[in-house]
Amino acid sequence: MTLDLVVMGLGHVGLPLARAAVSAGLTTAGYDVSGSVVSSLAEGRSHVGGVRDAEVAAMLDAGFRATADSAVLDGAQTVVICVPTGLTPQGSPDLSAVRDASEIVAARLRTGMLVVLESTSYPGTTEDVVRPLLERGSGLRAGEDFHLAYSPQRIDPGNETWDVRNTPKVVSGCTALCAKYATAFYGRFVNHLVLARGTREAELAKLLENTYRYVNIALVDEMALFCHRAGIDVWDVLHCAASKPFGFAPFRPGPGVGGHCIPVDPRYLASRAHSEGFPFRMLAAAHEVLTHMPKHVVDRALSLLTETRGLPGGARALLLGVTYKPGVADIRESPAHPVAQGLLAAGVDVFYHDPYAAGFSVDDRPLPRATDLRQALDEADVAILLQDHSCYAREALGSARCAVLDTRGKAVGSRVTLL
């Protein structure tokens, strides 16, 4: 069976991409190494926030299928690789999933096929990692026998305004002809395309986008630390500065950064810069600030407990919102992890409330989950607002009987302490 598209990796990037392609009428299949992901999708159940079960059911009705059988690649005109790119335990880039996917594609590669990498990585990944694996495994030549391109993903989980279709998409190719084929493919279901000069430029553009956020979040976090030291209301400072209609983009401080992109992508840039002998000093400074923020939150919470109880040991701390982002069910790299670790190390009993996280563990230790917010606030000695979910109304937090540490600048009340 001939397919317009096979998406490799049906996670937070791949499944929305497949949904957009199916909606545009492309015959589409998905490949994933996870049997549970494949079976849940086959039953019409979504495992990705922002993709509803009803949308998966509609995709199935339109002919979409998910499989763990790489034979599905045999009929593909285009293959898009959307596998995760994380970090090794040592904190260096981990391209093992990209390499594995490339080798699987190479075994099925045929003349005329378009292969696109969407996974975020450092400049040179497409040309220096993926291309040799594809060519060596297939005996074909990129730009001559098949087409190879890079197009960075721009998925924003939980965003109801911007999706695959209406978000401008950067496209590049190993050759001008490769770029032409990639542009023709994405033009079938994306409104606006931006052609990069080459794959390295497109790869670095993605890293710049997230590094921009990384550095600016670090800036406002350090501003918050300074304001705490100087007795200045950082939230009012930000409110005033954000009124400027030009030359200022507002960012907000918090307990740290989380998710798959912001804490990870700048490490890819730093690694590549290091290999070039370039000291990316701003990245190092931002990393220092951001990794310090969870400890700052822990110290503030312990200080509150000392003021109210004398000693923090044996106190109960309630974490409000353990996902990395408001309105999503993703706990990857959430700052709630190091915050909970610090509190537990100080002898504090930690439990959490989060309507989006059915389970939350620290060092393989599941933390108790509260489902009744009011009751949880009554049972806690201190509540720490880590994530600004809509369910955390400022009035409820402001009237809580326990001390409240607000890292999001949301609550007001006599027992509320701001970050």
N, C-alpha and C positions, 0 to 999 in steps of 0.2 A: 504493500500500500504506500503510495506517495503522500508525503506530508509536507506542508509548507514550512512547518517549524517543529523542532523538538527542543524543549527547554531542559537543560541539565541542572538539577538542583531546584526543588520545589519549596523553597523556604520563603523568607520575607521579601526576597527580590524575584525569585523565579515564578512563584504563583501569581502575583499581580501582573507580571509580564505575560504569562500564559493567558490570564483572564482578558487582558487588553487585546491580545492577538485573536482569541476566539471571538470576542465581541466584534472585531473587524471582519470576521468571516474567514480567517486563516484556519486551515486544517492543522490542528495542533495536538501534540502529545507531550507528556512530561516524563522525565527519567529521574529517579531518585534511588539512592542506595538504601534508604530506610524503608523497610517493609511496613512499618506502622504508618508512615506518611502515605505510602501508596494505598494501603488498605482503607485508611480513613477517607482519602479523597474518592476512592472508588465507591464508598458508601455515602458520598455527598456531604462529608463533614470537613470543615476547614480547620486547620491548625495554625493559621496565620491571622493575626489581628488586622482588620481592615478588609479582609475577604470573608464575606458572610457565607454561611452554609447554603443559602438560597442561590448565591452566585456560583458556587461549585456545582450545585445541581443543574443550573442553567448551562454551565460549561459541558457537563456530561451529556445533557440533552442535545447539545450542538456537535457532539462527536469527540470531545476531549477525553483522553484516557491517560492515566498515570500508570507507570510500570517500573519495575526494577530489572527488566530485561533489556540489555543494551542492544539487542537485535532491532529495537524500535528505530535506531539510528540509520538502519539500512535504507529506509525510504525517505529520509529527510533531505529537503533542499537547503534548509538552514538549520544550524545547531547553535544555540546560545548557551554559553557556560555561565551559570549563576551560582556556583558553589561558594561556600564561605572561605574567607581568608582571615584567619585569626593570628594569634601569637603562640609561640612555643612557651613552655614553662619558664624559659630563660628570658622571655620578652622579645624575642626576635621574630621576624615575619615567618609565618607558617604557610607555605604554598603547597603542602602535600595534597590537598583536595584538588587544586588546580592541576597539578601534575597527574594525579590519578584520572581526572576527567579527560585531560588531553590524551592520555594513553588509550583510554576507552574509545574516544573519537577517532584516534589514528587507526585503530583496528578496523573501523567501519568507513573510513574516509574514502570518498570517490571523486572522480573528476567533476568539476563544476559546483561542488558544494561550497556554501558559505559558512564559515565558522566565526563566531563572535564571542569574545570574552567580555563579560560585564562585571566580573568579580573585581573588587577594588584591590589594587596592588601598586607597587612602586614602578617608576618609569623603566621600561625595558622588559617587563614581564611578557608582553605579547611577543616581542621579537626574539628575546633571548631565552625564554623558558618554554612558552607554548609552541612557537614555530618549530624549533628543533625536534620537539617530541612528536609533533604531527608529521613532519617531513620524514623523520627517521622511521616512524612506525608504519607509514603508508607507502613510502617511496615516491610520493608526489611532491611537487614544488609549489609553495605559496606564491600567489601572484601569477602563476603560469597554469597550474593544473587545478588548483582550488583557491578560494578567496579567504583571506584572514583579516579580521577587523577587531577593533576595540571600541566599546561604547560604554562609558561608566554609568552605572545605575544611579538613579536619583529618586529612590523610594523613600517617602516620609511616612512611616506608620502612624495611623490615626489622623492624617490630614484629609479633611473632607473636601478641600478645594483643589489641591493639585494631585494629579494621578499620572499614570504612564502616558496617557493620551495628550494631556495639555501641558505637561512639563517639558520645556525645551530640552532636546536630547543631543548631546555631543556625540559625534560619529567620526571615526577615523579608520584608516586601512593601512596595511603594510605596503601597498602600492596604490597608485591613483585608481586603478581598475578595482582593487579590493574595496576602496572607499566608495566607489560608484555603486557596487553591488550592495554594500551595507546601507547606503543612503536609500537605495530603491526599496530594500526590505523594510527598514523602519518607517519609511514614508507611507507605508500601507496602513499604519495605525497610530502614528505620532504626528501631531499637528505641525511642530516646528523643529527643524533639525539644524544643528550648528556643526559645520565641518571643520575639524581640527587639521592642522598641518600634517600631523603624523600621530602614530600610536603613543609615542612618549609624551607628546604634548597633551593628549587626551587623558592619559594615565595621571600625569602630574596635575592637570586641572581638577580632577576629582580629589586628589590629596589636598590641593590648595583650598577647595571649598570647605572641607572639614577642619583643616588646620586653622583657617580663618575663625571658625567658631571656637575651636579649642583655645586659641590664643586670647580671643576676646572674652571668653568665659573666665579664663585665668585672670585677666585684667580686672574684671568686676569683682571676682572673688577676693583678689588682693586688696581692692578698694574697700570691700566689706571688712576685711581684717584690719585695715588702717582705721576705718571709721569706728570700729569697736574699740580700738586703742584710744582714739581721740575723742570718743563720746559724741560722735556725729551720726545722724540718722541716714544710713546709706540708701534706704528706700526712697527717702525724700530727695536725696541727691540725684538718684537715677530718674525719678519722676521729673525733676526740673530739667535735667540734661536732655531727656527724651523729647522735651517740647521743641527743641531746635529742629526746624524742618529740613535742614541740610547739614551734611558733614558729620552726622552722628547716627550710628545704628545701635539701638538699645539692646543690651544683653542683661541678664539677671543672674545674680549670684545664687549659690546653692550649696548643698553638702558634698558636691563632687560631680563628676560626669559619668554617664553610663551609656549602655547600648553597645551595638556592635561597631559603630562607626567612629564616634568622637574619641573614645579612649584608645582606639586601635590604629586608625589611619595615620595619625601623625607619627606613630612609631615606624610605620613603613617609610615615611619620608625621612625620618631621622636615620634609619638604617641605610637608606640609599645615599643620603648625604655623607654619612660616615665612610661608606665605601669609596666615595669620591674625594675623601680627605677634606670635606667641608664641615666646619663646626657650626651647626644650626643653633646658635646661642638662644634665640627666642624660644625655640621648641623646648630646650632644656629648662629655661626659666619657667615656662608655662607648666611643664610637667611637674616641676618642684612645687608650684603653688597648688595645682589641682590634686596632687597626691597627699598634700597636707590637709585639705579641707575636711575629710572624714574625721581625722584626729581632732581638728578644731571643734567639730560638732560634739564629739565624745567628751572633750574637755569641758565644753560649755554645759553639757548635760550633767556631768559629774559635779560640776560646781553648783548647779541648781539643786541637785540632790543633797549635797553637803549643807547648803543653806537651809533646806527644808527639813532634813532628817538627821543631820549631824554626820552620818557616814553613808556612802552610796551602797555599801555591801548589803545585799538582801532586798534592796529596793526593786520596784517593778517599773520597767521602762517600756512604753508603748510606741512602736514605730508606726507612723501613719504614712502609708504609701511606700512599698518596697520595690515597685517597678522603676525602670530608669526614666520613664516619660509619662506625663499625665494621660490618662485615657487609653493606655495600652497594657497588654498582659505580658510584657517582656521584661525579665529581670536580669538579662545579660549585662555583666559589668556594672550592675547597680551599686551606687555608693552605700546603699543600705547594708551591703555585705561587710565592708570594713567598719562601718558604724556599729553594727551588731557585734562584731568581733571585739572591738574595743570595750564595749559595755560589758560583755560577758567576761572578758579578762579582768575587769574591775570588780567582779562578783555581783553584777546586776542581773536580775532575772528579766529576760527580754521576751516580749510577745509582740505581735503585729496585727494591724488591720489593713486590708487592701482588698477591695471588691474584685480586682482583676487577677490577683495571685492566690490560687487555691492552695499552694504550698510554697514555703520559703525555708531554705536550709542554710546553715552556716557551718562550714567544715564538716559536712555530712550530718549535722545535727538539726533535725527539723524543729523550727520554732512554733510555739502554739499560735494559732490564728484566732483572733476575735472576729465575730461576725456582727455583733451589736456594738455600734460605735459609742453610744451614750454609756452603756454598761462598761465598756473597756476604759473610757475616760474616767469613770468613777473608781475603777479598780487600780488605775495606774498612779504612781508617784510622780512620774514625769511623762509627758507625751511629746514626741519629736516629729514635727511635720516635715517629712523628707520629700514627699511628692505632692504636687498641687492637683490632686484629683478633684473633680467637681463636687464629689460627695462631702468634701471637707469644708463646710460652710463656715465663714469667719465668725458668725454668731455662736455656733456650737463650740468652736475652739475657744472663743473668748470667754465663754461662760463655764468652761471646764473647772472642776474642783481641784484638779491636779495642776502642777506647774506645766507650762507649755513652752517648748523651744521651737520657734517658727523659723525654718531655714528658707522660706519662700516669700516672706513679707506679706502674709495674707491676713493673719489674725490680729485682733486688738483686744485688750483686756488687762486687768490688773495683774493677772498671773501669767501673762504672755511675755516671753523674752525673745527678741529678734536676734537673728544670726549676727 
